[in-house]
Structures are given as structure tokens and as C-alpha cells.
């Protein structure tokens, strides 16, 4: 079976950059800055603490990838290791310095997070959009670059069309990417929110949500128009009884429904019919 591109690491996706014989340096952690383009926006404190404990025990096994800017360094890949090392109180960390373009930096950060499954679907979708906007990619070329199908990339990007509150539910893991794809095909936003809430409360699977979404777009049966004669008859009943009447059917068969809104209307109908009897 052919190994996926993502499984081969950053070098497979950034072949123009050669890591062979790269020199590992120890630099002061205070000289390193976060990557403002880091796709991952949320970091679980518990997992960072676990990583910090591991770093204290065995050290940082994989150096951070950084760009050098003057006398400072900016992270390209290794944001979690950097944060955990800082939490562990390390003074220095191992780094490999690379002269990446802005596009390559974004790719490297995105691919590392995808490999480690660190991004939630919304973060991943936003990172893909950033690559499309700033990297000169089309969906087709980006899909090939990441070893994915074009529909998979397109489906992820559709999540960004959801209302912000639904995207937040996906970020928090309360709804899955599959739920988000279904909701992205629903309109208007009010119905999206209604279905999202039901999916959480009733713990719907993606298939159950799909079924509910389909049922919601079924066309209501077309009601036959009331003939002018029947409409006039309805008005006459309304005037005579003081309550609304509706007639359905034809001259041979049908029904007359008299509706009342309160006790007074019911008594008026009763009195009118009593007089006829």
C-alpha cells in the first residue's frame, strides 16, 4: 500500500529544504518567540503539563524548528514543545535554524499539527484557508501537497461558512467535523442552530443529523385552493356564527370545520346552532 505523504513528514512536503546534516543548537528559551501564524489556537493545560513532565524526565527528543530574525528566533514547528519546556522551567532548548519563507513556515506548522492530530477541524480548516489565501494554491494543488483529495479539502473549508457559535461547538469537540459538514449544507442559520442543539441534546450520530436535515427540507403538501363559492359560504358562516369556518372537499363530499378562539366565540356558536334547532 502506498504510504501517505503526511506519513513521511515535513521533508516530503517541503522537498526543497534539506535537513540532512542540520546542526542542532542550544538557545536561550527567552530568545524564542511564538509563531503568530501557528494554526493551533488552543492548547490543553493538562496535556502541556504531561509533556512538561516528560521533558523534565527525558529532555526534548526532537529539536524545535525556528527561523532566525536578528538575535531572536521564531518558531516554525514545535509550539507545544516550546510551551511545555517553558512550563518545565528549562533555560535552553535545542533548535534547528531554517531559512523558510512565510509560505513554508505556514506549511510546516500546519503539517506538523496534522501529523500529530493536534488541530481541531476548525483550526485545520482555517490553516488551509490561510495557505490558499497566502500561498498561491488552488484547492487542487493544495490537496496534492497535503496528500489529500480535493473533496476532503473542500469539505473542511465549508466548515468556515458556519455561524461562529457552531464553529465553537466543533472546536470544543461537542460536535464532530461530520456534524459540521451536514450543518454547512443547511439554511438558514436559525435552522443550523436548532439542528446543532438537537444533535447535542439527543447525542445524534452524523447519519441521524443527515436524516433530520433532509426531513426539514421536504416540501409541504400543496393545499387545494378554496373555490369562490366555498369562500363565500365560509364568510357567511362566519357572519352567522361569529366564528371562523373552513370548507374542504367538493360539491359531493367534504367537511366543514368551525374554529373558535375563546369561550365567548364557543357560546356564540352554541346559541346560533340552538336557534336553528
N, C-alpha and C positions, 0 to 999 in steps of 0.2 A: 504494500500500500504506500502511495506517495505521501511523504511527510509534509505536513502543512508548513507554509512559510513562517508562520508565527512560531512554530516549534523550533525553528533554527536560530532564533534570537535576533538581536539588533543588526548583526553583521549581514544577515541575509537580506534585510530590508534596507540597509544603508551600505551597499557593497562598495561604494566609492571611498568609504572610510576604513582604513586597515588598522586593526587593533594588534596585529602581530608585533610582539616585542614592545608593546606600550609600557612606559615607565610609570610605576606606581610611586606617588609622592605622599608624604605625611604633611598635612597642612593644618594650621590652627582652625578649629571649628568656628571661631568668631570671625574668620575672614571669608566665610562662605555665606552666600545669600540664597534665599529661596528662589525658585523659578516662578515668575509671575504668570507664565503660560502653562503651569502644571495642570494637566487635565483633571486630576483628582482634587476635589474641593473639601472633602470630609475625611477625617482620619479618626478611627475609633480609639479612644484613650486606652481601653483595656488591651487592645492588640499592640499599641505602641509600647505599653508597659511590658508586655510579654517579650517584645522584640528587644527592648532595653535590657531586660534580664539576660536574654541570650547573648547580647553584645558584651555585657559585663563578664559573662562566663567564657565565651569563646572568641570574642572580638568581632570585627566586621570582616566577613569572609569575602565579600565582593565589593571592591572599591566603588566609590561614587564617581559618576561621570560628570565632569564640570567643564565649563568654559572659563577662560581667564580673562578678566577685564581689569587691566591695570594691576593693582596689587590685591585685587579681590577675585573671588571665584563665584560663579553662578551655577547652580545645579542644573544638569541636563536630565540625568536619571539617577534615582536613589533618594528621593524625597523622604520616604519612610525611614530609611536607614539613618539619614541625617537627623530627622526629628527624634528618633529613638536614641541616637548617640548623644544628642544634646540632653535628652531626658536622663540618660545614664551618667551624665557629668563628664563625658570624655573631653579632653582638651584638644586632641588632634584626631583626625580621621584620614584614612587612605583615599586618595583620589587618582583618577586618570584624567589628564587635561586633553581636551579635544577642541579643535577649531571648527565647530559646527556652525552652519548657517542657521538663521532663525527657523527656517522650514525644517531642517534636520533636527534641531532641538525639539520642536513640537512632535515630530515623528518619533524620536527616541523616547520621549516621556510617555507618549500615547502607547507605543508598542510595549514598553516595559510594564505599564499598568495592565494592559490587556493580557500579556503573558502570565502575570501573577493574579489575574482576575480581581484586581483591586478597584476597578471602576464600576460604579453603578450604571445602569443603562443610560440615564440622562447625562451623566458626565462623559460617557463614551460618545454619545450622540453629539454633544457639544464639541468635543475634541475633533470628531470627524468633520463637523461643520467648519471649525477653525482651519483645518487642513484644506478644505475645499475653498474657503474664502481667501486664505493667505498663501496656499501652497501651489496654486495654479493647476490643481487637479480637477478632473471631472469625476463623477461617481464611478464611472467605468474604470478609469486609471487608478483611482484610489482603492477600489475593491481589489484590483490585481496586486497593488502594492502591499495590501494587508493580507492577501491570501484568502479573500472572502468573495462571495458572489455579489453582483451588483444589487439584486433584490434585498440581500441582507443589509447592505449599507443603506439602501433607500428606506427600508423598514425602520432602521434605527433613527434616521433623520426625521421620519414622520413624528416621532415622539415629541420633538421640539415644537410641534404645532398645537400640543395640548395646553389647556389652561395651566397657569403656574401652580395652582393648588393640587392639581392631579399629578403634575410632574414631581412635586414634593412627595406625594404618596409613593411614587416609584423610587425616588431617591432613598426614602426610608425603608423600602422593602415591603411596604404594606400592599402594594400591587406589583405584579411582575411585568417584565418587558412585554410578554404576550398579552396581558390585560391592556397595557398601554397601546399596543398596535390595534387592538379591537376598538378601543375608545377613540383613537385618532380617526377612525372611519365613521364616527357617529356625529351627528349635528342635531340641534345647536349645542352650545356649551352647557346649557342647563341640563339637557338630557345626558351629556357626558358625565356631569357631576352626579346625577341621580343614579346612573348605572354604576359608577365607581363606588358610591356609597353602598349600594345593594351588594356589589361584589365583595366588599369588605365585611359587611354585617353577616351575610349568608355564606361567606367563605366559598364563593363561586370559583370553579375552575375556569380556564380560558374558554373551554368549549361551552360551558354554561353561560358565560357572558356573551359569547357569539350568538347563542340562541336567543337570549333576551334582546340583544341589539337587533337581530333580524325581525323578531316579533314586533318590535316597536315601529318598524317602517312599513308594516303591512297596511295596505290601503283600506280605509273604512268602506264598508259596502255602500254603494250609491243608493240613497233613498229615493224612491219614485216621487216625482212632483205631484202635489195635490192638484186635482183638476179645478178649474174655476168654479164649477158648480159646487163641488165639495167644500171649497174655500168659503164660498158664500154661506153654505149650510153651517160651517163651523162658526162663522161670525154670528149667525142668527141664534145658535145655541148659546153662545157666549152672552149675547144680549138678554136672552130669555132666562138663563140660569145664573148669570153673574159669575161664571167660572169658565176657564179655558177648555175648549173641546178640540179633539183632533180625530180625523177620519182617515182610515186607510182601507184599501181594497178597491172594489169596483161596484157597479150597479147590481151585481148578482150576489156578491159576497164580500164581507169586510167587517170592520169593527169601529165602534165609536168609543173614544176614551175621554172621560171628563176628569180634569185635574183641578184640585183646589189647593190653595196655599196656606189657608188658616181655617180656624173654626167658623168664622163668620161666613166664609165662602161655602163651607160644607153645609151650614144651616140654610143658606140661601138656595142651594141646590135641592136640599131636602124639602123645603117649603114649596118650591116651584113644581117639583115632581108630585108632591102630595096634592096640590091643587088639581093636577091633571087626573089623579086617581079619584 
